[in-house]
Amino acid sequence: MILAAGCFAKSSPRFHQALLNNRFIGADLRRWESERTMLRVTKIRATWVIVVMFSLSIAILYDSHWLQLMLIGVAAILLFFLWRVPEQKPKLN
């Protein structure tokens, strides 16, 4: 979604605003644009989505071992970069 927001920021301000105002992902995208950080809970959710979706894809490709290995590699790279994103500092009241 970060990539989509970045692309729409240049090509379609209307769709960019629609993403920023989305009730599910809008706050995370606005945080990314302003601070370049993510919440830990967002990272955990994204990790689960990546693991589940790639696992389903790997299970469907049970005959092609090289495609399974490629998917495992892509998932590992995604997770590596996801967890390198800085986390938002806790705000003290």
N, C-alpha and C positions, 0 to 999 in steps of 0.2 A: 504494500500500500504506500510505503514511503516513495518508491520509484514512481508509482502512478501519480502521486501528488506532485512530485518534482516535474514530471512530464507535463501534467495539466497546468502547472503554474506558468509554464512558458506558452503552451498552445491554446488552452481554454480556461480563462479565469473563472468562468461559470462552473465548470466541472471541478475545478480546484476548490472553489468555495463549497460546493456540494460535499466533497470529501472532508473538508475541515469542519463542516457542520453536521456530519454524520454522528448519530448518537452512540454508535458502537466504537468507532475508531477515531473520531474527530479530535478528542482530547489528546490521544497519543500522537497524532500527526501534528497538532499545534505545538505540543511539547517538543517534538523533534525539530520543527522549523525554528522555534525560538531558542532552544537550549542545546540541541543535538544530543539529547539524553533519552533514556527509556526507563520505565519503572521495572523493577524486578519481576513483578507479576505479569507484565506484558511479555518479558523474555520467556518466562515459564510457559505462558499460553502459546507463544509462537513455537517454542520447543516441542510442545505436545502436538501441535498441528503438523509440524515438519515430520516428527517421528511417526505419527499415525498415517499421514498421507503417503510418505515414502514406503512405509511397511506394507500398506495396501498395494502400492504399485509393484513392489518387489514380489509380493505373494502372487500377483496376477501373472508375472513373468517367470513362472517356475521352470520353464524350459531353457531360458536364455541366461546362463550364468554370467556372461560378460556384461549384459545389461544390468543384472542385479548388482554386480560389483560397481558399475558406473553410478548407479543410483545411490549406493551406499557412500561412495566417494563424494558425490554432489551434496548429499545430506550432511556429511561430516564437514564439508567446507562451509555450507550455510550456517551450521551450528557454531562453528569456530568464529565466524565473523559476527554472528548475532551476539555471542557472549563477550565479544571485545568492545561492543558499544558501551560507552559510559552509562552508569546508572545515575538517576536523579538523586541528589543529596536530600536526606530527610529534612523537612522544614521544621524548625523549632518554633513553638508558639510562645 
